[in-house]
Amino acid sequence: MLEAIESDDPIIVSNAVQRIRQQGNCRILPEILNILSRTEDSNVEAKIVEILFDLKDQNCAAILIEKIREPKLKNYHHFLIASFWQSSLDGSEYLKDFVDAAIRGDYMSCLECLTVVENFDSSFEEEDIIECNADLQEAIEEEENQDKKTLLIHLQEVINNLAVETD
């Protein structure tokens, strides 16, 4: 399946994507993302993004976060982040990672992080919210791009309104 997804034949690529969507599990995700990092074929890229937006296994969340931390996939971070809300994956345990990705990333990555965090339906430790707030405040003060700065401000507001865990 992995070799087929890199084929020059669009029919073979489509069939491979279909098989991966039906039979694949999270063990195949790192290999698919490695293909994404090295492909120059926009068709292969689009098919892999389709797979990312149709994940069904919650265990994929940890793999996606690991890959969001990798600089070699920087151009695809917004797709990896968007896959959380596109696939209805719960990323709430990775709040700090989303804040980090929003701060470090470009406008689109920041927008996708905001969307993911806005959809959290969990409670969080007060310490984590305070830490994220402090990181965001520093980033807001340093951000030169006004559009991204606006997103960071909105993300900070969303985080300050998250439910806090109580004992």
Buried (B, 14 or more C-beta within 10 A) or exposed (E): BEEBBBBEEEEBBBBBBBEBBEEBEBEBBEBBBBBBBEBEBEBBBEBBBBBBEEBEBEEBBBBBBBBBEEEEBBEBBBBBBBBBBBBEBBBBEBBEBBBBBBBBBEBBBBBBBBBBBBBBEEEBEEEBBEBBBEBBEEBBEEBEEEEBBBBBBBBBEBBEEBEEEEE
